Amino acid sequence: MRRPTLADVAARAEVSAKTVSNVLLGRPHVSAATRAKVQAAIAEVGYDVGHATSQAGRGLASGRTGRIAVVVPNLHQPYFAENAERLILALAERGFTSTLRIAPDRAGERDAVLGVTTADVDGVIICPHHLSDELLAGAALRRPAVALGGAPIKTLDCVLMGEYAGFVAITRHLLATGRRRLAYVWNGPAGVVPTGDRYAGFAAALEEHGVEPEPSLVANSSDWDRRASGYEAMAGLLRRSGPRFDAAVCVNDTIAVGVLKSLHAHGIRVPGDVAVTGFDDTDEGEFTVPSLSTVSPDQGEMVAAALRLLIERLDGYDGAARQVHTGMHLVLRDSSAPA
């Protein structure tokens, strides 16, 4: 039988998971009525209070705050918003409270990891855009930090998603449906050959099938966190080359949503004329028209791995930085159905 969770208590008491966590930790500023309601819900669902507070209790005994910073570049990109929610709820399950921070640029990410803007927490989990070994060179961490996604960093515990494997798999899928002229929509400047594991996986799958990547079918966007960038990238590709491709492999779901709208605006049928795929398996992909085929980087596995690495640091592990590679799986929907 499934063990009742903190989320079950929150639902029964009709309060937030954070409020339940505050009650469990005995924190002030919770009204007597709310505290009583939460305690009644705990009894009703049979929640194991001892298990939930073990981590936080050890922290309080050592003078910790019991609070973790969840840091993302922005919240308009669904991938970051959804993972922030997953992290906050998973931390609450373990008796921690959270504080959500936005780090919109290189300096912001560096300051968050090094404790400049996160001095009030016990640890940091960051979903980075810019973090790198060069950015952290010569700096000392003031508290445990884990990078969730992004590029590998030698000096920081990292959870690395299956970007290469995911793009190999989604490209193989398109090729298996008979597509041969595949456009690649990414976030780099015009005229630059795409880089990174996503493009490497795309190119490797094409090579397996004897298909050469076509530089003229690379569409460039200014910001891969904006749907409008996907729209503009596809509109620009259509102006340059016309609809002489039969698939658009997008660097993520957000770009793919913009691409879908752009193709529709230009009278191009998806998937009849052009198949479209994304990456990230964000919720909105299920509700686009047509629904979006994508790659799931197994976000639940990523979040669990990040919490494990962070808690081990909080519990005293002081060894070398570690890298955890998580999996991926295809989520095939209407946008890449055979023509």
N, C-alpha and C positions, 0 to 999 in steps of 0.2 A: 504494500500500500504506500502511496506517495506521502512523504512527510509534509505536513502543513508548512507553508512558507510565510514570510513576513508580508508578502503581497496578499495572501489569503486573509491575514489579520486586518490589513488596511481596507480590503474590500468589505469585510464584515462590519468593521467599525465606521465605514464611510469616511475615512480620513486618508491622508497621503502616507506612503511608505516612510517618508522622513519623519512624520509625526509619531508613527509607531516606534521608530528607532529612538526618537527623543524620549519617549516614555520608558522604553527599556533601559536607557542609559541614565534615567533619573534626572534629565536636564530640566532646568526651570523654564518658565514662559509657556508651559502647557497648562491649560485650565483644568480645574478639578473635574469638571464634567467630561471633558475630552479624555482625561487620564482614566476615568472610571469606564468610559465606553471602550477604550482600547483594552483595558485589563479584562473586561467582560468578553470581548472578542477573542482574546488570547485563550481564555478558558473554553470558549465555545468551539473553536477550531482545533484545540489540542496542540497549540504551538509550543515547541521546545525552547523555552526562554534561556535555559542554561547554555544550549548550543549556540544560540544567536549572540549571546553577550560574551562568549569566551574570548574572542579576539579583542573586542573593545575593552573588556575588563582588564586584560593584560596591559593594554595601552594606557588606561587610566591609572593603573598602579604605578606605571613608570613615568607618569607626568605627561603623557601624550594628550592630544586634543580629541582623538578619535575621528578626525576630519581629513578627507582626501580631496585634493583638487582634481577635477576633471577639466582638461584644457583642450579646446578645439579652435580651429582657425575662424569658424563662422557657424551660424545656425541656419542660414538660408539654403545650404547644401544638405539635402535630406540624409545623406550618408553620415555626416557629422552629427546632425540632430538626433538621428535614430540611435547611433552608438553612444552618444552622451546619455540618453535615457537608459539604455541597457546597462551602462556602467553605474549610473546613480542607483538604479534598482538593485543591481547585483551587490554593490557596496552596502546598501541598506540591509540586504539579506544577511550580511555578515556583521551587522551591528555598527557599521561606520556611517557617519554623516558625510555629505558631499558639499562642495562649493564649485560652481560652474564658472569657468573663466574663458574669455575670448582672447586668443593671441593671434592677431591678424597678419603679422609679418615676422621676419626673421628675428628681430630684436625681441618681440613679444614672446616668441617660442623659447628663445634662449633664457630670457629673464624668468619665465615660468619654471623651466627645468632647474635653473640654478638657485631658485628660491627668492629672487629679487621681488617678484610679485606674488609669491606663494609662501611667505614666511609664517603664515598662520595655520599651516596644515602639517600633517605627519608625512605625507607622500603625495606624489603627482602621477597621474596617468594622462599622457598627452597623445592626441591624434594629430600628428604633425604634417605640415606641408614642406617646411624648409629645413628642419633639423638635420644636422650633418656632423661628421667628425670635425670638419673645419670650423663650424660654428661654435663647437664646444671645446676646441683645442685649448689646453692649458688651464681649463676651469675645473674647479672642484665642486662636486655635488654637496649641497647642505642637507639633503634629505633624499630618501629613496625616490626614484623616478623610473617609469616604464613608458616606452614609446609603443603605441598601438597602431600598426600600419606604418607607411612611409618607408624610407630607405633604411638599410641596416646601418647601425651605428656601433662602432667598436667599444665605446666607453659607456654604453647605456644598455640596460636590459630592453630587448625589443621583441615584439610579436609581429612576425612578417607574414603577410597574406600571400595566397597562391596566385600571384599576378601572372607569372609566366605560364604556369600550367593552365590557368583559366583562359588565357588568350589562345593557347594552343588548342584547347578543347572547343571553344566557341568558333574558332576559324575552321577547324576540322568539320564541325557540324554544318557550317555554311557550304563548304566544299562538297560535303556528302549530299547536299540537296541540289547539286548541279550548278551552284554559283561559281563563277571563275573570275569575274572582274570586281575585285573587292576594294572599295575605298576605305581609308583609315582616317578617322576624325579624332584629332587630339588637341593638345593645348600649347603646342610650340609655335614659334614664329614662322612666318612664311619663308619657304626656301630652305629650311633646315630639315635634315633627315631626322625622323622621330627617334627618340632614345628611350631607354628604360625597359623593364621586364615585360611590360604589356606589348610594346611593339616587337620586342624580340620573340615573344611567343607567337604573335601574329605572323611574322616573317618566317619562323621555323615551320609552322604548319603549311604555309604556302609552298615552301621549298620541298616539303615531303611530297607534295602533289605536282611538283614540276611547274608551279606557277610563279612567275617573277613579280615581286611587288612593283607597282607602277608609281613612280614619284609624282606624276601628274594627278594621281588619285589620292593624294594626301591633302586633307582639308584641315586648315589651321584655325583654332579658336583662341580668343584672347584670355579666357578665364574658364577653366573646366568646372568651376563651381556654379556657373550660371547657365540656365536653359537658353537664354538669349544668345549666348556664344555658340551653342550648337546650331541654332537657327541660322545665325550669320555665317558660320563656317560652311554649312550645306548650301546656302544661297550663293556663296562665293564659288564653291566647287561647281555648281550647276552653270554659273555664268562662264566659267573658264572652259569646262569640258562638255557641258550638256549631260544628259542622262545616259552616259555610255558605261555605267557601272551597274552591277546587279545586286550589290550588297554594300552596306555601310557598317563597318565595325567601329563602334564608338568607344572612346577611352573610359567612359563611365555612363551611368544611367542618366545623369543630369544633362549631359551633352546629347544623349540619345533622344530624350524627350524633345529638345529643341529641334533635332534633326527630323523627327517624325512630323512636327508641325510644319517645318520648312518644305518637306517633300509634299505634304498635303496641299500647301499653299501653291505649289508649282504644278499641281495636277498629276503627281506621280504616285502610283498605287503602291501601298505596302501591305503584304509582301509581293503582290503580283508583279510589279516592275522592279522593286528594290527591297531586299530584306534589310532589317535593322536590328542590331544587337547592342547591348550595354554591358556594364560591369558594376556590381555592388549589390544587386537585388534589393533596391530600396522599395518601400511600399507602393509608391506611385506607379511603378512599372506594371503592376497588376491591373491598373485602372486606366492606362492610356488606351487610345483607339488607333490601331489594334494594340492589344496587350504586348508588353515588351519582353522579348527573350533576353536573358542576361546571365551573368555568372554570379553565384553567391560565394563570397569569400568565407562563409561559415562564421558569421559575426558572433554567434553565441560561443563558439569555440575560442575565438580571438579574445573576447571579453574574459572568459574563464581563465585563459592562460595569463592575461595581463594581471588579473587579481592574484593569481597564485604567485607570480613573480614578485609582485609588490608586497604581499603579506609575508613571504619568506624573507624579504629584506627587512621588513618591520620587526620580524621575529629574530633577527640577528645575523642572517646570512650576509657575509661581507666579501664574498669571492668575486671572481672575474665576471664581467658582463656576459649575459647569456642571450641567445637567440632561439626563439621558438617559432618554427614554421608550421602554420596551420593549413588546413585543406581548402577545397573549393568544390562546387558542383554546379552543373548547368541547370538553369531554370528556363525551359523552352516553352515559349508561348506563341501567339499568333504572328508576331512581326517577322519571324524567320521560317514560317511554314513554306514547304516547297511551292514554287510558283505554279 
